[in-house]
Amino acid sequence: RVVFIGDPENRIKEDYLRILRFFRFIAQYSDPMGAIDPNSLAACAEHQDGLSQVSKERVTQEIIKTLNAPNAVRAISAMATSGILGRILPGSDPKYLPILVDLQSGSTTTFHARLAALGALDWGYYLRLSKVDLKRTQSILNAAQEGFAPFKMGHILGATDGKQAYHLRCAFLEQFPESNNLSIIEDGAQATFPLRATDVMDHLQGPALGAALRVAKDMWMDQNGTPTKQNLIDLALAHG
């Protein structure tokens, strides 16, 4: 049971970051079947304006830890109901987070897909994410929204993030994932594109060479890596 020590308002006024820590401790430690302390929750909602005094770095750390925690859905939902999530991440919506977390059961996960599930926000503005984390979150969201084939997800993002992107897409569509697609993502992550620029440089140069290679690779990924090297050479030359 997560509560403030003593009067919640006094504890919050001492350090407004405690508002976010209250929800993070709920996500990490609380009984999922127990009620959230109403006095603590009310105090957090009432004094949420104080979060403007907290640095983006500290806010970001708490959000990441909350999203990574076992009961993230419970905590994020409470933050949304109290208006605090919208203050930290304007325009966010936790609608798809419970679906995503359920689909991710048993899989390797990071906070990136869960952050992406909250909405296509300007994360770089509202949070102090590293360039690597910002790019990773955006890549997972793009793959989920643009309908990448499973093999392509795995090849571009790797097995872990490819699966996260696929689960995120299923959450957006509110559909169950197909088990064989997870295996296809792993195949894509391990596959090596067989065509090299040197294979067609005698016939193609400059921008035409780059464009032909991209077309060949897109076909290779869309067909789960089945086209042979000669198939890809023929396609690249035809495109060039």
VEXGU-420336 format. One line per field, with one value per residue: residue in three letters; z, x, y of N, C-alpha, C, O in turn; residue number from 0. Coordinates in pm, whole numbers. Example, Ala and Ser with C-alpha at 12.3 -4.5 7.8 and 13.67 -1.06 7.14 Angstrom:
residu = (ALA:SER)
n.up = (780:708)
n.east = (1319:1285)
n.north = (-569:-225)
ca.up = (780:714)
ca.east = (1230:1367)
ca.north = (-450:-106)
c.up = (780:787)
c.east = (1320:1290)
c.north = (-330:3)
o.up = (846:804)
o.east = (1424:1341)
o.north = (-332:114)
num = (0:1)
This chain:
residu = (ARG:VAL:VAL:PHE:ILE:GLY:ASP:PRO:GLU:ASN:ARG:ILE:LYS:GLU:ASP:TYR:LEU:ARG:ILE:LEU:ARG:PHE:PHE:ARG:PHE:ILE:ALA:GLN:TYR:SER:ASP:PRO:MET:GLY:ALA:ILE:ASP:PRO:ASN:SER:LEU:ALA:ALA:CYS:ALA:GLU:HIS:GLN:ASP:GLY:LEU:SER:GLN:VAL:SER:LYS:GLU:ARG:VAL:THR:GLN:GLU:ILE:ILE:LYS:THR:LEU:ASN:ALA:PRO:ASN:ALA:VAL:ARG:ALA:ILE:SER:ALA:MET:ALA:THR:SER:GLY:ILE:LEU:GLY:ARG:ILE:LEU:PRO:GLY:SER:ASP:PRO:LYS:TYR:LEU:PRO:ILE:LEU:VAL:ASP:LEU:GLN:SER:GLY:SER:THR:THR:THR:PHE:HIS:ALA:ARG:LEU:ALA:ALA:LEU:GLY:ALA:LEU:ASP:TRP:GLY:TYR:TYR:LEU:ARG:LEU:SER:LYS:VAL:ASP:LEU:LYS:ARG:THR:GLN:SER:ILE:LEU:ASN:ALA:ALA:GLN:GLU:GLY:PHE:ALA:PRO:PHE:LYS:MET:GLY:HIS:ILE:LEU:GLY:ALA:THR:ASP:GLY:LYS:GLN:ALA:TYR:HIS:LEU:ARG:CYS:ALA:PHE:LEU:GLU:GLN:PHE:PRO:GLU:SER:ASN:ASN:LEU:SER:ILE:ILE:GLU:ASP:GLY:ALA:GLN:ALA:THR:PHE:PRO:LEU:ARG:ALA:THR:ASP:VAL:MET:ASP:HIS:LEU:GLN:GLY:PRO:ALA:LEU:GLY:ALA:ALA:LEU:ARG:VAL:ALA:LYS:ASP:MET:TRP:MET:ASP:GLN:ASN:GLY:THR:PRO:THR:LYS:GLN:ASN:LEU:ILE:ASP:LEU:ALA:LEU:ALA:HIS:GLY)
n.up = (0:-99:35:139:388:676:631:308:144:259:225:-54:-120:-26:-214:-536:-714:-588:-651:-896:-816:-641:-815:-956:-754:-705:-946:-922:-671:-551:-446:-699:-684:-484:-352:-469:-259:-164:-49:-93:-374:-435:-332:-499:-746:-688:-649:-882:-1048:-949:-1070:-1278:-1178:-1167:-1308:-1654:-1687:-1446:-1446:-1674:-1599:-1400:-1544:-1728:-1553:-1442:-1666:-1719:-1508:-1323:-1276:-1459:-1616:-1435:-1285:-1482:-1583:-1358:-1341:-1575:-1524:-1314:-1437:-1450:-1626:-1871:-1824:-1807:-2050:-2289:-2479:-2477:-2459:-2276:-2381:-2545:-2405:-2200:-2366:-2517:-2316:-2222:-2453:-2471:-2280:-2151:-2337:-2428:-2324:-2354:-2239:-2459:-2659:-2503:-2433:-2690:-2734:-2600:-2764:-3058:-2983:-2932:-2814:-2771:-2693:-2464:-2291:-2162:-2342:-2451:-2766:-2880:-2749:-2824:-3105:-3116:-3002:-3186:-3419:-3361:-3336:-3598:-3754:-3661:-3731:-4006:-4118:-4164:-4298:-4109:-4139:-4238:-4024:-3832:-3963:-3994:-3738:-3555:-3345:-3084:-3081:-3316:-3254:-3054:-3200:-3364:-3175:-3085:-3311:-3331:-3095:-3154:-3356:-3216:-3219:-3202:-3203:-3466:-3414:-3577:-3698:-3516:-3521:-3782:-3762:-3607:-3792:-3987:-3845:-3826:-4084:-4374:-4617:-4945:-5172:-5308:-5370:-5544:-5704:-5911:-6011:-6253:-6431:-6325:-6183:-5941:-5834:-5951:-5896:-5613:-5587:-5721:-5561:-5328:-5409:-5470:-5218:-5071:-5199:-5136:-4855:-4830:-4930:-4744:-4745:-4943:-5224:-5457:-5493:-5765:-5859:-5738:-5851:-6118:-6083:-5987:-6205:-6397:-6287:-6284)
n.east = (87:74:152:184:416:292:131:3:2:195:426:444:474:728:886:809:852:780:520:527:682:512:330:509:598:359:338:557:547:292:-8:-177:-448:-538:-677:-596:-456:-684:-653:-385:-380:-559:-421:-199:-319:-425:-202:-57:32:275:459:574:798:983:1268:1312:1476:1453:1181:1166:1319:1154:920:1014:1095:848:702:845:787:623:343:266:48:-160:-62:-15:-273:-401:-260:-350:-626:-622:-529:-261:-94:-157:-54:219:273:133:-162:-145:-267:-378:-507:-427:-225:-280:-352:-120:70:-38:-16:258:338:565:758:1065:1097:1106:1092:1033:839:611:598:558:306:143:88:152:367:558:816:1077:1056:891:1009:1333:1493:1755:1932:1948:1743:1523:1522:1489:1234:1075:1128:1015:747:699:735:524:301:325:286:482:600:637:894:1044:1027:1182:1431:1506:1476:1572:1541:1423:1311:1169:969:844:745:566:385:289:159:-46:-179:-274:-451:-612:-599:-524:-189:-29:121:323:431:602:817:896:984:1213:1360:1401:1562:1799:1877:2082:2114:2163:2262:2508:2654:2867:2791:2638:2757:2888:2697:2530:2539:2601:2314:2122:2215:2193:1914:1821:1924:1779:1518:1545:1610:1379:1193:1306:1280:1000:925:1004:1280:1321:1387:1646:1998:2052:1796:1761:1965:1878:1640:1737:1888:1688:1533:1715)
n.north = (-118:207:513:858:969:1097:1414:1437:1670:1840:1685:1677:1948:1990:1867:1855:1653:1424:1370:1233:1020:894:770:612:437:306:168:0:-133:-166:-344:-499:-547:-389:-79:249:491:731:991:1055:1046:1253:1473:1478:1537:1789:1951:1947:2150:2224:2061:2193:2306:2111:1960:1861:1642:1496:1442:1282:1057:945:885:694:487:427:334:104:-58:-332:-290:-93:-11:33:250:449:482:589:828:948:977:1157:1381:1431:1293:1412:1661:1618:1488:1627:1567:1294:953:685:465:243:126:-77:-293:-334:-400:-637:-797:-810:-985:-1213:-1151:-985:-656:-295:48:197:118:130:395:497:396:568:778:980:1188:1494:1388:1464:1726:1739:1557:1469:1295:1076:1098:849:701:854:824:548:508:648:502:252:325:424:193:39:193:229:-13:-213:-521:-827:-955:-744:-566:-704:-714:-446:-330:-515:-809:-771:-503:-521:-707:-560:-346:-484:-588:-345:-249:-441:-378:-120:-188:-347:-628:-981:-1105:-1294:-1597:-1708:-1487:-1370:-1542:-1499:-1236:-1275:-1422:-1226:-1048:-1188:-1227:-1162:-919:-1014:-879:-662:-339:-363:-572:-478:-256:-233:-172:22:348:611:804:636:384:369:397:169:-36:10:-46:-318:-420:-358:-526:-772:-775:-754:-997:-1177:-1237:-1427:-1397:-1477:-1403:-1359:-1303:-1056:-904:-898:-754:-510:-421:-402:-203:6)
ca.up = (0:-116:92:186:532:730:548:168:88:309:161:-195:-127:-1:-340:-625:-784:-515:-722:-994:-743:-588:-921:-987:-650:-733:-1058:-884:-545:-492:-471:-815:-651:-378:-394:-456:-147:-219:1:-166:-513:-440:-308:-622:-847:-647:-653:-1002:-1108:-900:-1156:-1367:-1112:-1172:-1434:-1749:-1664:-1335:-1493:-1769:-1524:-1331:-1645:-1780:-1449:-1429:-1783:-1712:-1386:-1343:-1278:-1530:-1664:-1321:-1249:-1592:-1588:-1248:-1380:-1676:-1460:-1228:-1520:-1441:-1749:-1972:-1792:-1840:-2192:-2347:-2593:-2464:-2431:-2234:-2428:-2603:-2320:-2142:-2469:-2549:-2205:-2221:-2567:-2449:-2173:-2188:-2434:-2383:-2351:-2304:-2223:-2584:-2720:-2412:-2453:-2822:-2724:-2541:-2867:-3138:-2922:-2948:-2694:-2753:-2630:-2330:-2209:-2192:-2386:-2531:-2909:-2908:-2703:-2907:-3235:-3099:-2982:-3312:-3515:-3325:-3373:-3744:-3806:-3624:-3802:-4151:-4164:-4209:-4289:-3993:-4174:-4250:-3887:-3769:-4030:-3972:-3596:-3469:-3293:-2969:-3120:-3419:-3184:-2985:-3303:-3407:-3068:-3082:-3422:-3291:-2994:-3224:-3433:-3120:-3274:-3147:-3296:-3521:-3353:-3675:-3732:-3424:-3574:-3904:-3717:-3569:-3917:-4048:-3767:-3847:-4227:-4436:-4755:-5024:-5284:-5277:-5479:-5642:-5792:-6025:-6041:-6394:-6512:-6260:-6109:-5880:-5775:-6006:-5822:-5481:-5601:-5760:-5444:-5235:-5463:-5455:-5076:-5031:-5246:-5056:-4722:-4842:-4962:-4634:-4775:-5031:-5356:-5466:-5533:-5907:-5869:-5694:-5955:-6232:-6046:-5979:-6341:-6464:-6231:-6329)
ca.east = (0:161:99:284:438:236:35:47:26:324:534:450:528:872:950:697:882:715:396:558:731:395:278:611:595:239:371:661:533:158:-93:-260:-590:-571:-718:-498:-492:-755:-598:-260:-413:-621:-317:-119:-398:-444:-76:18:97:411:549:645:924:1071:1344:1272:1558:1396:1051:1192:1362:1039:830:1076:1086:707:664:916:748:525:205:270:-86:-236:-10:-37:-417:-430:-206:-438:-752:-600:-485:-117:-31:-175:34:355:277:8:-215:-127:-387:-333:-604:-367:-121:-314:-349:21:135:-90:42:402:364:659:855:1160:1037:1169:991:1014:710:504:590:496:164:68:52:261:394:693:884:1199:1024:833:1097:1475:1540:1878:1907:1929:1610:1425:1519:1436:1090:1013:1139:914:616:688:718:390:200:340:249:595:587:714:1034:1106:1041:1296:1557:1539:1477:1625:1438:1350:1229:1076:854:773:669:455:285:228:62:-161:-252:-345:-560:-688:-601:-426:-78:-13:244:429:493:712:929:940:1061:1345:1431:1443:1671:1920:1907:2174:2077:2273:2307:2600:2667:2965:2729:2572:2825:2930:2583:2461:2626:2541:2180:2050:2262:2130:1771:1800:1950:1667:1404:1573:1602:1238:1129:1363:1218:856:908:1065:1416:1326:1450:1788:2086:2033:1667:1780:2047:1789:1546:1811:1923:1565:1493:1810)
ca.north = (0:323:637:953:969:1220:1486:1432:1803:1888:1609:1717:2084:1982:1825:1818:1527:1315:1337:1128:903:825:682:512:334:226:79:-96:-206:-177:-460:-466:-558:-294:55:356:577:848:1117:1079:1075:1385:1572:1484:1608:1929:2025:1910:2267:2229:1983:2285:2340:1993:1955:1758:1524:1418:1393:1173:939:885:829:572:384:389:254:-24:-130:-440:-241:35:26:86:382:544:509:681:957:1006:1015:1274:1493:1449:1244:1515:1774:1577:1454:1677:1494:1149:875:551:365:123:72:-208:-397:-359:-469:-774:-868:-824:-1082:-1317:-1101:-883:-525:-173:152:271:86:174:541:518:361:680:874:1037:1318:1548:1341:1540:1854:1721:1475:1483:1164:1075:1085:705:663:925:757:412:520:690:392:151:380:430:56:-5:271:220:-146:-295:-667:-877:-977:-612:-515:-768:-681:-305:-294:-619:-898:-715:-389:-565:-765:-453:-273:-569:-587:-212:-243:-522:-302:-14:-249:-429:-763:-1074:-1130:-1428:-1651:-1731:-1360:-1346:-1620:-1431:-1120:-1326:-1456:-1101:-990:-1266:-1238:-1066:-885:-1073:-796:-554:-241:-412:-671:-413:-130:-228:-125:134:438:729:794:521:266:370:374:30:-120:25:-121:-461:-456:-354:-649:-882:-774:-781:-1139:-1256:-1278:-1545:-1378:-1512:-1292:-1332:-1233:-917:-839:-874:-648:-384:-379:-361:-74:107)
c.up = (0:-62:124:338:587:634:402:111:134:242:16:-208:-100:-129:-434:-708:-716:-576:-817:-926:-681:-692:-959:-882:-662:-841:-1016:-770:-500:-528:-588:-785:-543:-434:-379:-347:-198:-174:-72:-310:-527:-422:-433:-730:-815:-667:-778:-1072:-1065:-984:-1254:-1308:-1118:-1308:-1524:-1728:-1555:-1373:-1583:-1698:-1458:-1431:-1699:-1679:-1431:-1544:-1780:-1598:-1413:-1355:-1347:-1572:-1554:-1289:-1357:-1604:-1478:-1278:-1482:-1613:-1377:-1306:-1524:-1567:-1859:-1948:-1832:-1990:-2257:-2471:-2584:-2427:-2396:-2287:-2471:-2513:-2256:-2243:-2501:-2440:-2198:-2334:-2546:-2344:-2222:-2286:-2368:-2421:-2299:-2294:-2355:-2648:-2634:-2419:-2586:-2818:-2670:-2644:-2937:-3091:-2959:-2822:-2665:-2687:-2486:-2235:-2251:-2224:-2460:-2679:-2946:-2868:-2786:-3043:-3224:-3081:-3112:-3415:-3488:-3365:-3524:-3803:-3778:-3708:-3953:-4205:-4220:-4198:-4174:-4023:-4180:-4112:-3820:-3830:-3999:-3823:-3507:-3406:-3182:-3011:-3232:-3357:-3111:-3084:-3350:-3301:-3061:-3194:-3388:-3186:-3059:-3298:-3344:-3174:-3202:-3248:-3347:-3476:-3454:-3714:-3639:-3468:-3700:-3868:-3678:-3693:-3984:-3977:-3794:-3993:-4274:-4580:-4848:-5132:-5235:-5397:-5586:-5740:-5916:-6067:-6185:-6481:-6454:-6180:-6043:-5820:-5825:-5933:-5686:-5488:-5634:-5641:-5343:-5282:-5442:-5308:-5026:-5075:-5164:-4919:-4729:-4871:-4864:-4667:-4869:-5168:-5353:-5505:-5680:-5932:-5840:-5795:-6075:-6204:-6044:-6119:-6418:-6415:-6279:-6474)
c.east = (90:91:215:298:388:136:82:81:161:440:553:513:678:949:840:726:814:579:423:611:616:341:382:614:470:271:468:620:391:89:-184:-409:-634:-610:-603:-545:-557:-699:-469:-288:-473:-516:-229:-191:-407:-316:7:82:243:510:624:779:1026:1141:1295:1351:1496:1260:1071:1232:1244:943:885:1065:943:663:729:867:638:380:195:130:-167:-193:-38:-186:-458:-377:-296:-567:-737:-552:-335:-45:-41:-88:178:371:145:-34:-202:-259:-344:-420:-538:-263:-159:-309:-205:88:89:-28:191:437:455:765:951:1106:1127:1059:952:878:595:488:522:347:80:32:174:291:533:772:1010:1176:979:923:1242:1530:1672:1840:1879:1788:1501:1410:1457:1284:1020:1017:1037:776:597:662:578:284:205:315:362:559:674:862:1110:1125:1165:1428:1601:1560:1549:1510:1356:1258:1132:951:774:689:548:346:214:125:-63:-245:-334:-467:-654:-710:-498:-313:-81:122:356:499:608:837:986:1023:1202:1427:1484:1561:1804:1966:2002:2133:2191:2331:2398:2611:2762:2905:2668:2641:2873:2820:2516:2560:2542:2403:2101:2089:2195:1983:1742:1822:1836:1545:1424:1560:1459:1167:1177:1298:1070:828:985:1202:1428:1390:1600:1870:2067:1900:1685:1866:1960:1694:1617:1846:1801:1519:1586:1790)
c.north = (123:448:730:940:1102:1282:1489:1569:1858:1816:1653:1856:2088:1946:1775:1694:1410:1279:1221:1002:824:726:575:401:248:123:-31:-188:-236:-308:-425:-469:-459:-158:152:452:706:982:1154:1118:1215:1495:1588:1564:1757:2012:1996:2029:2277:2150:2072:2327:2227:1988:1842:1629:1436:1362:1271:1046:867:819:698:458:335:298:116:-113:-233:-392:-105:82:91:229:485:578:607:820:1026:1056:1142:1397:1512:1400:1348:1637:1741:1554:1499:1599:1344:1082:732:438:235:58:-62:-321:-435:-440:-614:-856:-895:-928:-1194:-1274:-1003:-746:-413:-67:215:245:136:326:571:490:475:786:930:1179:1366:1515:1422:1675:1835:1643:1498:1344:1179:1062:939:663:729:857:619:415:553:578:283:199:382:292:5:64:252:80:-228:-443:-716:-898:-845:-548:-572:-725:-538:-274:-394:-696:-832:-602:-424:-625:-658:-372:-353:-574:-453:-198:-323:-450:-191:-68:-330:-570:-850:-1095:-1273:-1481:-1669:-1600:-1326:-1423:-1554:-1307:-1163:-1363:-1329:-1038:-1059:-1268:-1129:-1043:-927:-983:-685:-460:-291:-512:-607:-284:-120:-169:-1:217:548:705:673:393:258:339:228:-64:-111:-51:-271:-503:-454:-482:-769:-888:-808:-928:-1228:-1312:-1394:-1519:-1412:-1390:-1258:-1263:-1085:-839:-803:-758:-512:-332:-332:-224:37:143)
o.up = (90:-110:135:407:548:564:375:37:54:206:-31:-296:-146:-149:-414:-767:-778:-554:-819:-973:-669:-660:-991:-916:-632:-828:-1068:-770:-418:-627:-577:-852:-514:-549:-287:-344:-268:-252:-107:-363:-621:-488:-467:-796:-905:-698:-779:-1148:-1138:-972:-1308:-1380:-1078:-1411:-1477:-1750:-1571:-1337:-1569:-1732:-1459:-1406:-1714:-1715:-1408:-1522:-1833:-1592:-1514:-1434:-1300:-1563:-1576:-1268:-1327:-1633:-1501:-1245:-1476:-1645:-1371:-1249:-1594:-1609:-1932:-2042:-1883:-2050:-2277:-2558:-2675:-2371:-2478:-2241:-2437:-2540:-2257:-2211:-2510:-2468:-2170:-2314:-2599:-2321:-2322:-2317:-2264:-2537:-2212:-2336:-2363:-2688:-2686:-2412:-2594:-2891:-2691:-2614:-2883:-3151:-3011:-2735:-2549:-2631:-2397:-2114:-2363:-2145:-2523:-2712:-3034:-2945:-2817:-3090:-3311:-3140:-3145:-3491:-3581:-3420:-3573:-3891:-3860:-3752:-4020:-4326:-4314:-4102:-4143:-3941:-4133:-4086:-3758:-3758:-3981:-3787:-3393:-3412:-3185:-2980:-3242:-3402:-3107:-3054:-3372:-3333:-3034:-3174:-3412:-3187:-3024:-3302:-3388:-3174:-3149:-3368:-3280:-3497:-3421:-3759:-3681:-3454:-3721:-3936:-3711:-3699:-4032:-4041:-3786:-4022:-4220:-4657:-4832:-5179:-5134:-5511:-5705:-5846:-6017:-6150:-6235:-6592:-6527:-6118:-6082:-5762:-5751:-5912:-5648:-5405:-5581:-5624:-5280:-5202:-5401:-5278:-4946:-4999:-5127:-4871:-4645:-4840:-4898:-4624:-4877:-5226:-5257:-5546:-5716:-6016:-5909:-5819:-6127:-6290:-6093:-6146:-6494:-6493:-6310:-6528)
o.east = (172:-16:330:203:438:64:192:179:234:540:666:596:747:1063:786:634:793:529:348:587:623:312:345:631:475:235:462:653:371:123:-263:-488:-753:-579:-521:-663:-492:-697:-447:-227:-440:-522:-189:-132:-398:-324:128:177:325:631:727:865:1141:1077:1243:1299:1488:1226:1001:1184:1236:891:811:1029:919:596:672:902:567:303:126:99:-235:-276:-80:-220:-538:-440:-316:-613:-828:-537:-286:54:56:-51:250:470:56:49:-245:-349:-280:-407:-586:-217:-77:-268:-171:155:169:8:243:555:427:855:921:1074:1212:946:849:809:493:376:439:270:-41:-47:285:245:615:792:1045:1269:1023:914:1269:1604:1698:1729:1797:1721:1399:1299:1381:1213:917:922:978:696:491:578:519:187:102:323:342:495:776:946:1223:1226:1242:1526:1720:1653:1583:1395:1233:1139:1025:840:651:576:441:227:94:17:-175:-368:-450:-573:-759:-821:-399:-340:-131:225:473:613:704:949:1107:1120:1299:1547:1597:1649:1910:2079:2004:2117:2304:2442:2370:2582:2741:2962:2650:2588:2896:2847:2450:2652:2429:2378:2023:2006:2144:1931:1647:1747:1800:1476:1332:1506:1421:1090:1098:1265:1019:720:1026:1237:1535:1444:1670:1816:2066:1891:1631:1840:1966:1670:1564:1833:1808:1472:1541:1863)
o.north = (140:484:687:904:1208:1211:1538:1584:1917:1878:1665:1878:2180:1990:1667:1636:1306:1168:1123:891:702:611:462:284:128:6:-142:-307:-326:-373:-331:-403:-447:-126:140:489:784:1077:1270:1211:1287:1598:1699:1649:1840:2131:2019:2011:2333:2169:2031:2378:2244:2010:1741:1520:1314:1249:1171:938:745:711:601:346:217:198:20:-231:-223:-445:-14:201:192:318:597:693:697:920:1147:1166:1224:1504:1600:1460:1371:1707:1827:1595:1417:1569:1273:1144:665:324:127:-53:-154:-433:-553:-539:-704:-972:-993:-956:-1261:-1352:-945:-722:-435:-90:282:339:180:377:661:553:479:876:927:1276:1290:1599:1445:1733:1908:1660:1542:1284:1281:1020:911:594:668:836:577:333:494:560:228:123:344:276:-65:1:257:58:-305:-485:-654:-862:-834:-483:-499:-702:-512:-201:-361:-654:-837:-604:-365:-598:-664:-334:-297:-565:-446:-142:-277:-459:-170:-5:-377:-622:-800:-1101:-1364:-1417:-1649:-1603:-1260:-1374:-1553:-1277:-1095:-1338:-1326:-980:-997:-1305:-1018:-1139:-880:-1010:-620:-497:-267:-536:-676:-210:-10:-122:73:164:574:600:615:305:152:264:170:-160:-210:-115:-341:-610:-540:-540:-855:-997:-882:-978:-1340:-1421:-1456:-1614:-1378:-1287:-1141:-1174:-999:-721:-691:-673:-412:-213:-235:-141:148:226)
num = (0:1:2:3:4:5:6:7:8:9:10:11:12:13:14:15:16:17:18:19:20:21:22:23:24:25:26:27:28:29:30:31:32:33:34:35:36:37:38:39:40:41:42:43:44:45:46:47:48:49:50:51:52:53:54:55:56:57:58:59:60:61:62:63:64:65:66:67:68:69:70:71:72:73:74:75:76:77:78:79:80:81:82:83:84:85:86:87:88:89:90:91:92:93:94:95:96:97:98:99:100:101:102:103:104:105:106:107:108:109:110:111:112:113:114:115:116:117:118:119:120:121:122:123:124:125:126:127:128:129:130:131:132:133:134:135:136:137:138:139:140:141:142:143:144:145:146:147:148:149:150:151:152:153:154:155:156:157:158:159:160:161:162:163:164:165:166:167:168:169:170:171:172:173:174:175:176:177:178:179:180:181:182:183:184:185:186:187:188:189:190:191:192:193:194:195:196:197:198:199:200:201:202:203:204:205:206:207:208:209:210:211:212:213:214:215:216:217:218:219:220:221:222:223:224:225:226:227:228:229:230:231:232:233:234:235:236:237:238:239)
